[in-house]
Amino acid sequence: MKRRANSELLFQVVICFILSALFVYALISRKASNYVHPRLYGFLWFAAAALFAIAVFMLRFSFTPKHNARPLKNILLIVPMITAVIIPVGVVQSQAISFGTSAGRTQNASSFAQSCVSSQDKGVVIPDSASSEDDIGIDTSTSPSSPAPQEDKNGVMTISDEQFANWYTDINENMKKYEGKTIKMKGQVFRMSTFAKNEIVPARYAMVCCAADLQPCGILCRSDKVSQYKDNDWVWVTGKIKIENYQDQTMPVCYVTKIEKADKAKEDYIYFTY
């Protein structure tokens, strides 16, 4: 029986169309932000358009019969599509962060962390006196679109989700400015092996490029009430800032006066350049 189409090429065309559609869906739904920095969205749009164009181009030739066409040799290309559909999209949890493997990266990207949790598993927020852009292009300058938090009539400085990245940079560059101030911040409960039972960091996870370089950012908080909250719980923490020496490093510490459950932030991660 004479073949009326090139089944092998048709199979490749379908795969390209599906991959292009998955890219577009991830971008429109913003689920792509769980894996890559939003500033890379342009590359993903280009990839989606390129896959679509390739599929259209190949479609012109897919109805030309081919002897011994073997569409199943491309079966492995289906694997990423199946995993993209089956595996649920989710944010990285604190247990997934490995400080042992990211130590070198953290040390090289000093202006990104500015004080992210120590990669040596020694403590918590590690202030860095450096205030420059590193070789991966991280800009920690304060954005005019995210004004610094102001104290309310009760003397409480509330850090909104949009202000967290800029405030986090500022408190580590100008920690004396916050000494004695009462702040209210939101984050996910983060603990390390060296923490005391009354210590947590209400952290936000900062992304430079993709999920592989996530770093938890936040300041050490102390309270006897923190033990009732589990790792990754979203909490509002209110407390007074003191500048202390913690494991041979000067850093801000929050002495908690109030801690309560919080709704999840609209954006799972924070971005110092977006």
Residue pairs with C-beta under 8 A, 6 or more apart in sequence:
2 65
3 65
3 66
3 67
3 69
4 63
4 65
5 62
5 63
5 64
5 65
6 61
6 62
6 63
6 64
6 65
6 66
6 69
7 66
7 69
7 71
8 66
8 69
8 70
8 71
8 73
8 74
9 58
9 61
9 62
9 66
9 69
10 62
10 71
11 71
11 74
12 58
12 74
12 77
13 55
13 58
13 59
13 62
14 55
15 74
15 77
15 78
15 81
16 51
16 52
16 54
16 55
16 58
17 51
17 52
17 55
18 81
19 51
19 80
19 81
20 48
20 49
20 51
20 52
20 55
22 81
22 84
23 32
23 44
23 45
23 47
23 48
23 51
24 48
25 31
26 32
26 44
27 41
27 44
27 45
27 48
31 89
32 41
32 44
33 267
33 268
33 269
34 89
34 90
34 91
34 211
34 268
34 269
35 210
35 211
36 44
36 209
36 210
36 211
37 207
37 208
37 209
37 210
37 271
37 273
37 274
38 271
38 274
39 271
39 273
39 274
40 209
40 210
91 205
91 268
91 269
92 205
92 211
92 214
93 231
93 232
94 188
94 189
94 190
94 191
94 203
94 216
94 231
94 232
95 231
97 205
97 214
97 215
97 216
99 106
99 117
99 118
99 119
99 120
99 121
100 119
100 121
102 119
102 213
102 215
103 119
103 120
105 119
105 213
106 113
106 116
106 118
106 119
106 215
107 119
108 134
108 135
109 134
109 136
109 138
109 208
110 128
110 130
110 134
111 128
111 130
111 131
111 132
111 133
111 134
111 138
111 140
112 134
112 136
112 138
112 140
112 206
112 208
112 215
112 272
113 126
113 128
113 206
113 215
113 217
114 127
114 128
114 130
114 131
114 140
114 168
114 169
114 172
114 173
115 125
115 126
115 127
115 128
115 168
115 172
115 217
115 219
115 251
116 125
116 126
116 206
116 215
116 216
116 217
117 123
117 124
117 125
117 126
117 190
117 192
117 201
117 203
117 215
117 216
117 217
117 218
118 124
118 126
121 192
121 193
121 194
122 194
122 247
123 192
123 194
123 220
123 246
123 247
123 249
123 251
124 192
124 195
124 199
124 201
124 218
124 219
124 220
124 246
124 251
125 172
125 201
125 217
125 218
125 219
125 220
125 251
125 252
126 249
126 251
127 172
127 175
127 249
127 250
127 251
127 252
128 172
131 140
131 173
133 139
133 140
136 208
136 209
137 273
138 208
138 272
138 273
139 272
139 273
140 169
140 272
142 148
142 166
142 169
142 170
143 166
146 162
146 163
146 165
146 166
147 163
148 163
148 166
148 167
148 170
149 157
149 158
149 159
149 160
149 163
149 167
149 183
150 157
151 157
151 181
151 182
152 158
155 182
156 182
156 183
156 184
156 238
157 181
157 182
157 183
157 184
158 183
158 184
158 185
159 167
159 183
159 184
159 185
159 186
161 186
161 265
161 266
161 267
164 185
164 186
164 187
164 204
164 270
165 204
165 206
165 217
165 270
165 271
165 272
167 185
168 204
168 217
168 218
168 270
169 272
170 177
171 177
171 178
171 219
171 241
171 252
172 252
175 241
175 243
175 250
175 251
175 252
176 243
178 241
178 252
179 241
179 242
179 243
179 252
180 240
180 241
180 242
181 240
181 241
182 238
182 239
182 240
182 241
182 257
183 238
183 239
183 241
183 254
184 236
184 237
184 238
185 202
185 218
185 219
185 236
185 237
185 254
186 202
186 234
186 235
186 236
186 237
186 262
186 265
187 201
187 202
187 203
187 204
187 218
187 234
187 235
187 237
188 202
188 203
188 204
188 205
188 231
188 232
188 233
188 234
188 235
189 200
189 201
189 202
189 203
189 226
189 229
189 230
189 231
189 232
189 233
189 234
189 235
190 200
190 201
190 202
190 203
190 216
190 218
190 231
190 232
191 199
191 200
191 201
191 231
194 247
196 222
197 227
198 222
198 223
198 224
198 226
198 227
199 220
199 221
199 222
199 226
200 220
200 221
200 226
200 229
201 216
201 218
201 219
201 220
201 221
202 218
202 221
202 235
202 237
203 216
203 217
203 218
204 216
204 217
204 218
204 265
204 269
204 270
205 214
205 215
205 216
205 217
205 268
205 269
205 270
206 214
206 215
206 216
206 217
206 269
206 270
206 271
206 272
207 213
207 214
207 269
207 270
207 271
208 272
214 269
217 270
219 241
219 251
219 252
219 253
219 254
220 246
220 251
220 252
220 253
220 254
221 237
221 239
221 253
221 254
221 255
221 256
221 259
222 253
222 254
222 255
222 256
223 239
223 255
223 256
223 259
225 256
225 259
226 256
226 259
229 235
229 259
229 261
233 261
234 261
234 262
234 263
234 264
234 265
235 259
235 260
235 261
235 262
236 258
236 259
236 260
236 261
236 262
237 254
237 256
237 258
237 259
238 256
238 257
238 258
238 259
239 254
239 255
239 256
239 257
239 258
240 254
240 255
240 257
241 252
241 253
241 254
242 252
242 253
242 254
242 255
243 250
243 251
243 252
243 253
244 250
244 251
244 252
244 253
245 251
246 253
